[in-house]
Amino acid sequence: MSAASKMLTSLVTLIMASLVLSSPLTPRQGPTRQYFVHNNCPANINLYIGGNFDSTIPRGGSVTKVLGQSAGFFYTDANGGSPTTPGTVRTAFLGNFYYLVKDPNFTNVELQVSPRGRNATNGFCQTISCGSIGCTQAFPAPPTRFPNPNTGTDGTAPNVPYFECPIPDTDYDITFCPSGSFPRRGNAVHPNGNTSKCLDVRGASFQNGTPVQIYDCNGSPAQRWTVNRGSTKVKLDGTNFCLDAGSSPASGVGLKIWECFDNLPAQQWFYTADNRIALEGQGLCADLTEGSLANSNQIQTWTCTDNNNNQVWTLS
């Protein structure tokens, strides 16, 4: 082949390559950014992105992800969370917007999001976090619409819990357990001082009607309760579920969890000086059914009786 022919062949190849690269039918890579994900939790955690398992981040470790500006939710199933998001605090991004979503009934970890290297200005580019069901910087469900975006920090910042950092090429730090610990959990509740057995939500299913049972203590969120001396709710810690005696409490009726409501008689208990959990004004106590410590034995209400060890509940 002559030199002229070789030159012509090279030129044609270059032109064809240029046409392919510029063709509207050729997929193009959209805008990306870096997400720096940090694990400050007291244990290794699994990282999920967009509903899929991504990696395990060791305690004190970090990973960097280069992904699109709408990469899907970042979250972990650590400390009672779920791979499918129930019970988790999670974060997502849409263009310049970033936001948090919490489960209104349970939070597994605190999650913090910060625009990297950006100063908070005029309500923009704020560091945000959520680690409890009462946090105000998170949506209770994913938002379905967004305000009009800003083109700079001299505009009006969106209303919380929308957050925006309208500075080009902004990357983000995502930190699990920024305080270095999992959210504080309540007490274990034991039958008559037996610290190997605990009051437990069956299957760790945090939903209305799930039975409350006796089970081997395992330190899980399904066994952590908030109980105060005197008049009290018996609340599954970190959730909005309470020990509930039902609409017609009586001896032999099994106990369950239900969404907490103020002034609901079925959820109003009294933790006595002799360690009984009594339904206020009804003469009924939380009772270890038939005195059995077998796993999965649902507890019940029963007429309060002095010196009845089946009605003694201790905390640790």
Rosetta silent file (secondary structure, phi, psi, omega in degrees, C-alpha in Angstrom):
SEQUENCE: MSAASKMLTSLVTLIMASLVLSSPLTPRQGPTRQYFVHNNCPANINLYIGGNFDSTIPRGGSVTKVLGQSAGFFYTDANGGSPTTPGTVRTAFLGNFYYLVKDPNFTNVELQVSPRGRNATNGFCQTISCGSIGCTQAFPAPPTRFPNPNTGTDGTAPNVPYFECPIPDTDYDITFCPSGSFPRRGNAVHPNGNTSKCLDVRGASFQNGTPVQIYDCNGSPAQRWTVNRGSTKVKLDGTNFCLDAGSSPASGVGLKIWECFDNLPAQQWFYTADNRIALEGQGLCADLTEGSLANSNQIQTWTCTDNNNNQVWTLS
SCORE:     score description
SCORE:     0.000 S_00000001
   1 L     0.000  133.084 -179.075    0.000    0.000    0.000 S_00000001
   2 L   -69.688  163.453  178.216    1.355    3.415   -0.996 S_00000001
   3 H   -60.937  -36.530  179.444    2.004    6.133    1.550 S_00000001
   4 H   -65.327  -39.961  179.507   -0.934    8.084    0.118 S_00000001
   5 H   -65.728  -41.938  178.340   -3.255    5.087    0.540 S_00000001
   6 H   -61.610  -40.718  179.996   -2.116    4.564    4.117 S_00000001
   7 H   -64.522  -40.302  179.579   -2.746    8.241    4.874 S_00000001
   8 H   -65.227  -42.570  179.043   -6.235    8.032    3.332 S_00000001
   9 H   -61.348  -43.754  178.946   -7.058    4.892    5.348 S_00000001
  10 H   -63.009  -39.683 -179.929   -5.946    6.563    8.588 S_00000001
  11 H   -65.234  -43.004  178.741   -7.988    9.653    7.774 S_00000001
  12 H   -62.323  -43.282  179.093  -11.143    7.598    7.104 S_00000001
  13 H   -59.963  -43.113  179.648  -10.630    5.689   10.353 S_00000001
  14 H   -63.751  -41.713  179.539  -10.275    8.946   12.290 S_00000001
  15 H   -64.265  -43.665 -179.407  -13.417   10.409   10.690 S_00000001
  16 H   -63.500  -40.866  178.098  -15.462    7.274   11.451 S_00000001
  17 H   -62.682  -39.668  179.094  -14.285    7.287   15.062 S_00000001
  18 H   -64.997  -38.496  179.610  -15.276   10.931   15.381 S_00000001
  19 H   -65.826  -40.886  179.014  -18.725   10.197   13.979 S_00000001
  20 H   -63.600  -44.061 -177.904  -19.244    7.357   16.448 S_00000001
  21 H   -66.030  -31.278 -176.921  -18.164    9.500   19.398 S_00000001
  22 H   -94.668   -3.526 -176.645  -20.423   12.350   18.395 S_00000001
  23 L   -63.930  136.437  177.485  -23.433   10.210   17.450 S_00000001
  24 L   -67.299  -13.353  179.376  -26.587   11.000   19.464 S_00000001
  25 L   -85.629   -9.661 -179.665  -27.160    7.246   19.684 S_00000001
  26 L   -84.135  122.892  179.327  -23.958    6.737   21.666 S_00000001
  27 L   -59.633  140.160  178.806  -24.579    6.680   25.458 S_00000001
  28 L  -114.359  147.950  176.830  -22.787    9.478   27.279 S_00000001
  29 L   -76.699  122.728  179.372  -21.516    9.512   30.829 S_00000001
  30 L   -74.904  177.554  179.571  -23.572   11.959   32.903 S_00000001
  31 L   -60.723  140.090  178.360  -22.140   14.286   35.549 S_00000001
  32 E  -124.029  167.995  173.345  -20.477   12.500   38.449 S_00000001
  33 E  -149.126  170.000  177.217  -19.180   13.449   41.856 S_00000001
  34 E   -98.693  135.297  174.365  -17.204   11.842   44.644 S_00000001
  35 E  -115.404  117.158  179.790  -18.916   10.464   47.732 S_00000001
  36 E   -98.583  110.196 -172.690  -16.566    9.907   50.678 S_00000001
  37 E  -105.639  124.048 -173.846  -18.245    7.368   52.975 S_00000001
  38 E  -118.272  139.609  175.523  -16.908    7.025   56.534 S_00000001
  39 E  -111.864  101.621  173.877  -17.667    4.432   59.213 S_00000001
  40 L   -98.627    8.977 -179.289  -17.233    5.840   62.731 S_00000001
  41 L   -70.518  161.448 -178.808  -19.507    3.165   64.227 S_00000001
  42 L   -80.436   19.091  179.912  -18.137    0.781   66.893 S_00000001
  43 L  -157.670  163.261  171.738  -18.360   -2.157   64.444 S_00000001
  44 L   -61.512  148.393  178.263  -17.939   -3.015   60.783 S_00000001
  45 E  -130.969  151.736  171.747  -20.951   -1.979   58.698 S_00000001
  46 E   -89.638  130.807  177.190  -22.464   -3.042   55.397 S_00000001
  47 E   -99.190  129.259  174.058  -22.895   -0.199   52.914 S_00000001
  48 E  -115.125  139.562  176.758  -25.895   -0.250   50.585 S_00000001
  49 E  -132.242  124.348  178.318  -26.286    2.103   47.643 S_00000001
  50 L    61.471   31.206  177.841  -29.470    2.307   45.609 S_00000001
  51 L    86.341    0.263 -177.777  -30.943   -0.779   47.270 S_00000001
  52 E  -119.356  143.159  175.180  -27.915   -2.981   46.520 S_00000001
  53 E   -64.107  130.785  179.835  -25.133   -4.215   48.766 S_00000001
  54 E  -105.744  -53.465 -175.198  -21.946   -2.354   47.891 S_00000001
  55 E  -169.721  167.040  171.426  -19.252   -3.272   50.403 S_00000001
  56 E  -102.273  124.774 -179.849  -18.374   -3.815   54.046 S_00000001
  57 E  -101.056  120.817 -179.790  -16.618   -0.833   55.612 S_00000001
  58 L   -66.458  158.131  176.047  -14.412   -1.750   58.584 S_00000001
  59 L   -53.269  126.810 -178.640  -14.691    0.131   61.842 S_00000001
  60 L    80.218    2.079 -176.723  -12.860    3.434   61.372 S_00000001
  61 L   -94.624  172.203  179.342  -12.602    2.882   57.623 S_00000001
  62 E  -143.813  153.641  171.590  -13.675    4.898   54.591 S_00000001
  63 E  -134.257  153.104  177.446  -14.479    4.280   50.942 S_00000001
  64 E  -117.317  129.668  179.970  -14.725    6.700   48.028 S_00000001
  65 E  -119.056  130.221  173.100  -17.377    6.264   45.349 S_00000001
  66 E  -103.760  107.044 -172.309  -17.452    8.106   42.023 S_00000001
  67 E  -138.681  173.255  178.028  -21.098    7.995   40.999 S_00000001
  68 E   -65.416  169.388 -178.020  -23.776   10.043   39.315 S_00000001
  69 L   -79.418   -0.702  172.173  -25.387   13.025   40.963 S_00000001
  70 L  -133.407   68.570 -167.958  -28.514   10.927   41.600 S_00000001
  71 L   -83.097   -4.675 -175.394  -26.838    7.768   42.862 S_00000001
  72 L    93.809  176.850 -175.278  -29.684    6.416   45.007 S_00000001
  73 L   -73.032  138.537  169.929  -29.899    5.986   48.764 S_00000001
  74 E  -103.155  129.509  179.348  -26.798    5.392   50.897 S_00000001
  75 E  -164.262  174.341  176.211  -27.540    3.442   54.109 S_00000001
  76 E  -134.279  154.052  175.767  -26.514    0.526   56.326 S_00000001
  77 L   -94.802    9.720 -178.626  -28.365   -2.374   57.924 S_00000001
  78 L   -62.952  153.704  171.954  -26.203   -2.142   61.065 S_00000001
  79 L    55.851   46.016  174.529  -27.748   -2.032   64.544 S_00000001
  80 L    90.399    6.550  175.460  -31.171   -3.359   63.621 S_00000001
  81 L   -77.048 -169.807 -176.056  -31.559   -1.774   60.186 S_00000001
  82 L  -139.296  143.322  175.079  -32.621   -3.636   57.060 S_00000001
  83 L   -61.270  -19.103 -178.780  -31.103   -4.263   53.607 S_00000001
  84 L  -103.895   16.688  171.507  -34.445   -3.117   52.173 S_00000001
  85 L    88.399  -25.492  177.337  -34.390    0.217   54.139 S_00000001
  86 L   -56.665  137.501 -179.886  -37.036   -0.235   56.916 S_00000001
  87 L    83.090    4.347 -175.941  -35.528    0.888   60.214 S_00000001
  88 L  -109.732  156.474  162.690  -32.750    2.858   58.539 S_00000001
  89 L  -100.346  132.970 -175.106  -31.668    6.462   58.225 S_00000001
  90 E  -139.978  161.267 -179.661  -30.571    7.052   54.637 S_00000001
  91 E  -131.254  151.380  177.484  -29.393    9.836   52.370 S_00000001
  92 E  -147.217  171.081 -172.789  -29.777   10.615   48.690 S_00000001
  93 E  -138.437  146.031  175.344  -28.878   13.326   46.195 S_00000001
  94 E  -145.631  103.111 -175.448  -30.559   14.981   43.232 S_00000001
  95 L    59.854 -123.087  178.447  -28.470   17.517   41.361 S_00000001
  96 L   -84.716   -7.073 -178.155  -27.529   20.160   43.930 S_00000001
  97 E   -85.759  145.880  171.504  -30.073   18.841   46.457 S_00000001
  98 E  -140.893  148.044 -173.954  -29.198   16.442   49.270 S_00000001
  99 E  -159.142  164.146  178.087  -31.541   15.078   51.917 S_00000001
 100 E  -116.528  149.551  174.054  -32.121   12.494   54.628 S_00000001
 101 E  -130.252  132.280  178.494  -35.001   10.046   55.097 S_00000001
 102 L  -114.597  156.143  166.239  -35.795    8.350   58.416 S_00000001
 103 E   -81.535  122.399 -176.382  -38.076    5.498   59.375 S_00000001
 104 L   -67.601   -7.345 -178.312  -40.639    7.232   61.657 S_00000001
 105 L  -108.830  -16.180 -176.787  -40.772    4.134   63.870 S_00000001
 106 E  -164.273  139.324  174.425  -37.109    3.190   64.312 S_00000001
 107 L  -125.402  129.527 -175.713  -33.624    4.567   63.630 S_00000001
 108 L   -88.604  -39.200 -179.285  -30.620    2.264   63.497 S_00000001
 109 L  -143.027  162.419  168.321  -27.696    4.723   63.286 S_00000001
 110 L   -83.990  139.848 -179.682  -26.973    8.417   63.164 S_00000001
 111 E  -128.513  131.713 -179.094  -26.094    9.585   59.652 S_00000001
 112 E  -122.608  139.058  179.108  -24.366   12.856   58.793 S_00000001
 113 E  -127.793  132.953 -177.563  -23.959   14.470   55.366 S_00000001
 114 E  -141.357  127.118  172.522  -21.659   17.388   54.642 S_00000001
 115 E   -62.611  123.748 -172.781  -20.735   19.159   51.391 S_00000001
 116 L   -72.110  125.131  174.628  -16.961   18.698   51.254 S_00000001
 117 L    71.641   15.248  178.858  -14.927   21.873   51.520 S_00000001
 118 L  -111.645  136.426  175.612  -17.962   24.171   51.359 S_00000001
 119 L   -87.130  138.502  175.533  -18.831   26.726   54.005 S_00000001
 120 L   -63.738  124.140 -175.913  -22.456   27.028   55.080 S_00000001
 121 E  -138.406  122.254  172.781  -23.683   30.289   53.540 S_00000001
 122 L    56.140   34.265  179.393  -27.135   31.870   53.643 S_00000001
 123 L    87.455   -5.094  179.527  -28.754   28.533   54.521 S_00000001
 124 E   -96.225  158.671  171.190  -26.934   26.636   51.754 S_00000001
 125 L    59.411   36.643  179.641  -24.316   23.863   52.017 S_00000001
 126 L   -79.692  150.448  167.105  -25.218   22.939   55.614 S_00000001
 127 L   -80.256  132.150 -177.020  -24.014   19.840   57.414 S_00000001
 128 E  -126.452  157.383  178.928  -27.070   17.751   58.295 S_00000001
 129 E  -157.223  160.496  174.634  -27.665   14.682   60.458 S_00000001
 130 E  -153.277  131.485  178.095  -30.350   12.406   61.876 S_00000001
 131 L  -144.138   16.163  179.209  -30.082    9.752   64.565 S_00000001
 132 L  -152.129  161.854 -179.555  -33.515    9.570   66.187 S_00000001
 133 L   -68.380  -16.592 -179.842  -37.160    9.302   65.191 S_00000001
 134 L   -94.607    3.749 -176.220  -37.617   12.881   66.399 S_00000001
 135 L   -65.907  147.164 -174.089  -34.924   14.472   64.229 S_00000001
 136 L  -102.725   -3.659 -177.613  -36.129   17.444   62.156 S_00000001
 137 L   -99.088   17.797 -178.688  -33.604   17.343   59.312 S_00000001
 138 E  -134.612  147.683  173.015  -35.046   14.213   57.689 S_00000001
 139 E   -77.821  148.887  173.562  -38.170   13.313   55.743 S_00000001
 140 L   -79.468  -11.453  176.703  -40.401   10.527   57.145 S_00000001
 141 L  -155.693  155.734 -178.443  -40.683    9.175   53.584 S_00000001
 142 L   -58.112  134.206  178.542  -38.831    9.909   50.330 S_00000001
 143 L   -68.410  149.931 -179.432  -39.940   13.232   48.800 S_00000001
 144 L  -108.815   -6.796  176.555  -41.731   13.070   45.455 S_00000001
 145 L  -147.622  157.650 -176.523  -41.130   16.644   44.334 S_00000001
 146 L  -130.441  151.831  175.915  -38.423   19.253   44.730 S_00000001
 147 L   -69.741  168.647  176.763  -38.328   23.063   44.741 S_00000001
 148 L   -63.924  136.997 -178.870  -36.785   24.962   41.860 S_00000001
 149 L   -72.511  152.503  173.862  -32.981   24.764   42.035 S_00000001
 150 L   -92.575  159.461  177.817  -30.812   27.774   42.774 S_00000001
 151 L  -106.512   -0.646  179.059  -27.836   28.812   40.666 S_00000001
 152 L  -172.122  171.576 -175.825  -25.821   30.274   43.535 S_00000001
 153 L   -83.517    7.292  176.562  -25.743   30.878   47.266 S_00000001
 154 L   -92.693    1.547  178.269  -27.178   34.376   46.913 S_00000001
 155 L   -87.097 -157.640  179.546  -30.684   32.963   46.376 S_00000001
 156 L  -105.219  121.142 -179.113  -33.202   31.647   48.907 S_00000001
 157 L   -65.324  147.497  179.673  -32.354   28.308   50.499 S_00000001
 158 L   -69.054  161.025  178.492  -35.109   25.659   50.370 S_00000001
 159 L   -71.606  140.020  174.298  -37.199   24.836   53.421 S_00000001
 160 L   -60.889  137.851   13.682  -35.933   22.098   55.735 S_00000001
 161 L   -96.373   21.212  167.249  -35.715   19.122   55.286 S_00000001
 162 L   -77.487  140.809  175.289  -34.676   20.002   51.717 S_00000001
 163 E  -136.300  148.765 -174.065  -31.021   21.035   51.547 S_00000001
 164 E  -144.568  142.950  173.689  -29.044   22.416   48.648 S_00000001
 165 L  -131.814   86.531 -172.529  -25.435   23.283   47.819 S_00000001
 166 L   -82.621   51.002  176.060  -25.566   25.119   44.461 S_00000001
 167 L  -115.596  126.449 -176.980  -21.794   25.286   43.948 S_00000001
 168 L   -56.717  148.953  173.732  -20.406   23.416   40.914 S_00000001
 169 L    60.358   38.887  177.563  -18.307   20.286   41.435 S_00000001
 170 L   -86.749  127.615  172.538  -19.349   19.749   45.050 S_00000001
 171 L  -100.102  171.188 -174.283  -18.442   16.382   46.570 S_00000001
 172 E  -134.460  143.537  168.098  -19.927   14.996   49.801 S_00000001
 173 E   -98.610  129.238  177.815  -18.827   13.355   53.032 S_00000001
 174 E  -119.205  116.798 -173.352  -21.269   10.738   54.332 S_00000001
 175 E  -121.099  121.030  172.284  -20.537    9.645   57.902 S_00000001
 176 E   -87.819  133.333 -179.717  -22.199    6.802   59.774 S_00000001
 177 L    57.153   60.577 -179.144  -22.119    7.243   63.593 S_00000001
 178 L   -59.339  -24.627  179.213  -20.400   10.662   63.644 S_00000001
 179 L   -82.383   -8.265 -179.707  -20.362   10.501   67.469 S_00000001
 180 L    90.897    4.033 -178.395  -18.497    7.183   67.375 S_00000001
 181 L  -144.001  161.149  172.051  -21.338    5.116   68.822 S_00000001
 182 L   -73.608  158.101  177.109  -24.686    3.640   67.926 S_00000001
 183 L   -54.813  142.637  179.741  -27.746    5.522   69.214 S_00000001
 184 L   -59.321  134.089  178.021  -28.334    4.963   72.909 S_00000001
 185 L  -111.263  162.996 -175.685  -30.689    2.094   73.568 S_00000001
 186 L   -79.220 -149.455 -175.641  -32.860    1.436   76.588 S_00000001
 187 E   -98.084  153.252  164.031  -32.830   -1.370   79.133 S_00000001
 188 L   -79.908  143.361  178.838  -33.196   -5.090   78.844 S_00000001
 189 E  -113.812  120.879 -173.155  -36.244   -6.329   80.797 S_00000001
 190 E  -111.955  144.614  174.677  -35.755   -9.688   82.528 S_00000001
 191 E   -75.484  114.080  174.246  -38.277  -12.083   84.101 S_00000001
 192 L    51.803   42.003  174.150  -37.630  -12.135   87.864 S_00000001
 193 L    79.650    3.812  179.606  -33.945  -11.193   87.572 S_00000001
 194 L   -79.361   98.717 -172.663  -33.034  -13.938   85.078 S_00000001
 195 L   -77.808    1.324  174.280  -30.469  -12.048   82.995 S_00000001
 196 L   -91.259  -10.264 -179.339  -30.229  -14.788   80.366 S_00000001
 197 E  -121.303  143.631 -174.826  -33.839  -14.160   79.286 S_00000001
 198 E  -135.803  152.759  168.695  -35.300  -10.932   77.911 S_00000001
 199 E   -69.568  129.753 -165.565  -38.561   -9.315   76.916 S_00000001
 200 E  -141.499  141.481  172.893  -38.430   -9.498   73.119 S_00000001
 201 E   -86.738  119.343 -172.280  -40.378   -8.370   70.044 S_00000001
 202 H   -55.585  126.391  176.568  -40.983  -11.537   68.048 S_00000001
 203 H    66.813   11.468 -175.758  -38.855  -11.710   64.926 S_00000001
 204 H    50.897   35.721 -179.749  -37.710   -8.100   65.495 S_00000001
 205 L   -93.525  100.278 -175.065  -40.778   -7.165   63.449 S_00000001
 206 L   -86.722   80.077  177.971  -41.479   -3.569   64.375 S_00000001
 207 L  -151.973  157.857 -176.770  -45.102   -3.307   63.312 S_00000001
 208 L   -54.044  131.620  173.539  -48.510   -3.125   64.946 S_00000001
 209 L    94.149   -4.963  179.758  -49.632   -6.385   66.513 S_00000001
 210 L   -66.815  129.480 -178.875  -46.295   -8.186   66.789 S_00000001
 211 E   -63.207  149.329  172.581  -46.340  -10.400   69.919 S_00000001
 212 E  -103.597  129.020 -168.960  -44.055   -9.625   72.855 S_00000001
 213 E  -135.311  178.048  170.779  -42.360  -12.765   74.105 S_00000001
 214 E   -98.242  138.891  179.560  -39.570  -14.209   76.219 S_00000001
 215 E  -155.054  159.049  175.037  -36.341  -15.018   74.404 S_00000001
 216 E   -55.535  135.581 -179.963  -32.650  -15.571   75.041 S_00000001
 217 L   -66.275  133.556 -179.803  -30.976  -12.191   75.559 S_00000001
 218 L  -137.047    2.535  176.826  -28.997  -11.123   72.506 S_00000001
 219 L    74.781    9.484 -176.744  -28.614   -7.349   72.878 S_00000001
 220 L   -78.119  161.765  177.022  -30.657   -6.610   69.773 S_00000001
 221 H   -59.040  -21.434  178.773  -32.907   -3.539   69.372 S_00000001
 222 H   -71.040   -6.358 -177.796  -35.886   -5.902   69.725 S_00000001
 223 H  -122.609   16.527 -178.304  -34.950   -6.289   73.405 S_00000001
 224 L  -111.446  121.813 -172.764  -34.246   -2.689   74.416 S_00000001
 225 E  -126.861  149.418  171.582  -37.004   -0.886   76.294 S_00000001
 226 E  -103.920  115.535 -178.115  -37.519    2.476   77.947 S_00000001
 227 L  -135.071  131.344  178.433  -39.243    1.989   81.318 S_00000001
 228 L  -115.531  151.969  174.406  -39.498    4.514   84.152 S_00000001
 229 E   -64.647  145.060 -178.339  -40.501    4.035   87.773 S_00000001
 230 E    81.730 -153.697 -178.003  -44.082    5.011   88.447 S_00000001
 231 E   -64.098  129.113 -171.880  -46.489    5.916   85.659 S_00000001
 232 E  -159.870  154.146  159.260  -44.835    5.029   82.362 S_00000001
 233 L   -87.786  151.790  171.842  -45.115    3.769   78.858 S_00000001
 234 L  -105.678   95.293 -167.536  -43.079    0.642   78.157 S_00000001
 235 E  -106.159  133.191  173.901  -41.566    1.826   74.903 S_00000001
 236 E   -67.555  115.404 -167.627  -39.359   -0.082   72.508 S_00000001
 237 L   -60.640  138.874  178.820  -36.340    2.187   72.577 S_00000001
 238 L    77.106    7.307 -179.512  -35.612    4.239   69.488 S_00000001
 239 E  -127.934  179.996  172.455  -39.020    3.446   68.010 S_00000001
 240 L  -112.765   37.436  177.939  -42.584    4.681   68.225 S_00000001
 241 E  -116.604  142.343 -176.920  -43.916    1.327   69.462 S_00000001
 242 E  -127.623  154.144  171.516  -45.203    0.579   72.968 S_00000001
 243 E   -62.981  128.355 -169.771  -46.172   -2.465   75.000 S_00000001
 244 E  -131.725  132.586 -177.078  -49.923   -2.714   74.435 S_00000001
 245 L   -94.770    0.004  177.775  -52.594   -4.679   76.333 S_00000001
 246 L    86.992  172.958 -175.853  -55.259   -4.435   73.637 S_00000001
 247 L   -77.175  -18.928  179.567  -58.728   -2.938   73.583 S_00000001
 248 L  -133.090   70.169 -176.795  -60.156   -5.506   76.034 S_00000001
 249 L   -64.571  140.820  179.777  -57.424   -6.332   78.555 S_00000001
 250 L  -164.420  167.870  176.123  -58.077   -9.322   80.785 S_00000001
 251 L   -59.676  131.523  177.857  -56.293  -12.240   82.387 S_00000001
 252 L    91.850   -0.407  178.914  -54.805  -14.469   79.694 S_00000001
 253 L   -86.028  126.994 -178.625  -54.674  -11.844   76.916 S_00000001
 254 E   -69.476  144.623  179.181  -51.337  -11.853   75.080 S_00000001
 255 L   -91.835  154.394 -175.715  -49.296   -8.650   74.958 S_00000001
 256 E  -147.514  176.034  169.251  -48.044   -7.039   71.750 S_00000001
 257 E  -101.232  152.756  177.479  -46.485   -3.846   70.458 S_00000001
 258 E  -151.467  154.778  176.025  -48.528   -1.069   68.904 S_00000001
 259 E   -51.018  134.456 -176.772  -47.868    2.452   67.743 S_00000001
 260 L   -71.886  136.674  174.553  -47.582    4.666   70.821 S_00000001
 261 L  -133.772  141.087  175.400  -50.455    7.023   71.637 S_00000001
 262 L   -71.426  145.135  174.673  -50.793    9.441   74.518 S_00000001
 263 L    61.032   27.752  176.107  -53.561    8.772   77.052 S_00000001
 264 L   -96.348  115.094 -175.114  -54.279    5.303   75.666 S_00000001
 265 H   -55.676  -33.448 -177.620  -55.262    3.036   78.608 S_00000001
 266 H   -68.242  -12.722 -178.462  -53.853   -0.076   76.903 S_00000001
 267 H  -118.221    7.793 -176.825  -50.388    1.507   76.957 S_00000001
 268 L  -100.982  106.657 -175.170  -50.432    3.195   80.354 S_00000001
 269 E  -111.791  169.513  175.842  -48.408    1.146   82.824 S_00000001
 270 E  -136.215  117.385  179.639  -47.048    1.628   86.333 S_00000001
 271 E   -91.290  110.489 -169.128  -43.634    0.201   87.242 S_00000001
 272 L   -82.091  167.755  178.898  -43.915   -0.527   90.945 S_00000001
 273 L   -65.030  -25.162  178.114  -41.311   -0.443   93.703 S_00000001
 274 L   -99.737   23.761  168.914  -41.441   -4.255   93.842 S_00000001
 275 L    68.925   34.015  170.267  -40.743   -4.516   90.085 S_00000001
 276 L  -101.992  146.479  176.601  -44.179   -5.277   88.719 S_00000001
 277 E  -107.525   99.010 -171.779  -45.394   -3.708   85.475 S_00000001
 278 E  -103.831  139.839  174.013  -49.062   -3.036   86.180 S_00000001
 279 E   -74.333  119.514 -169.841  -51.719   -1.730   83.797 S_00000001
 280 L   -58.053  128.029  172.492  -52.831    1.451   85.523 S_00000001
 281 L    71.895   12.018 -175.803  -56.188    1.267   87.302 S_00000001
 282 L  -124.555   -1.110  176.305  -57.112   -2.192   85.989 S_00000001
 283 L    68.151   19.271 -179.205  -55.610   -4.635   88.484 S_00000001
 284 E  -117.872  145.074  179.978  -53.679   -6.434   85.745 S_00000001
 285 E  -125.659  152.624  169.135  -49.935   -7.031   85.491 S_00000001
 286 E   -63.619  131.018 -166.622  -47.532   -8.105   82.770 S_00000001
 287 E  -135.793  135.379  174.901  -47.180  -11.826   83.464 S_00000001
 288 L   -75.400  106.340 -171.763  -44.817  -14.598   82.371 S_00000001
 289 H   -55.640  121.345  179.143  -47.342  -17.011   80.883 S_00000001
 290 H    56.398   16.903  179.315  -47.428  -20.264   82.901 S_00000001
 291 H    67.369   15.462 -174.779  -44.055  -19.307   84.338 S_00000001
 292 L   -86.928  130.063  176.158  -42.362  -20.712   81.231 S_00000001
 293 L   -96.013   12.863 -179.854  -38.965  -19.373   80.182 S_00000001
 294 L   -65.289  139.030  176.201  -39.119  -21.194   76.847 S_00000001
 295 L   -54.460  141.270  177.541  -38.171  -19.089   73.855 S_00000001
 296 L    79.171    5.688  175.448  -41.185  -17.607   72.005 S_00000001
 297 E   -72.213  112.343 -179.739  -43.502  -17.791   75.037 S_00000001
 298 E   -70.913  132.118  177.788  -45.772  -14.751   74.581 S_00000001
 299 L   -79.006  165.375 -172.660  -46.285  -12.819   77.804 S_00000001
 300 E  -139.374  173.048  164.736  -49.789  -11.896   78.955 S_00000001
 301 E   -94.483  146.106  178.807  -51.784   -9.761   81.338 S_00000001
 302 E  -151.844  153.787  179.152  -52.981  -11.463   84.528 S_00000001
 303 E   -52.956  127.731 -179.244  -54.546  -10.334   87.774 S_00000001
 304 L   -63.725  132.411 -178.205  -51.850   -8.716   89.892 S_00000001
 305 L  -136.814  132.873  177.479  -50.953  -10.912   92.867 S_00000001
 306 L   -61.559  145.473  175.720  -48.485  -10.270   95.681 S_00000001
 307 L    61.004   27.186  176.639  -45.406  -12.528   95.761 S_00000001
 308 L   -99.127  105.097 -176.069  -46.060  -13.825   92.246 S_00000001
 309 H   -65.949  -18.422  176.904  -42.628  -14.217   90.634 S_00000001
 310 H   -69.748  -10.234 -178.105  -44.221  -14.496   87.193 S_00000001
 311 H  -114.235   15.142  178.453  -44.997  -10.787   87.512 S_00000001
 312 L   -99.570  126.925 -177.696  -41.550   -9.578   88.568 S_00000001
 313 E  -131.288  121.717 -177.359  -39.573   -7.728   85.877 S_00000001
 314 E  -112.934  157.386 -175.695  -36.071   -6.372   86.437 S_00000001
 315 E  -112.021  152.374  171.831  -33.942   -4.065   84.302 S_00000001
 316 L  -147.226    0.000    0.000  -30.319   -4.122   83.236 S_00000001
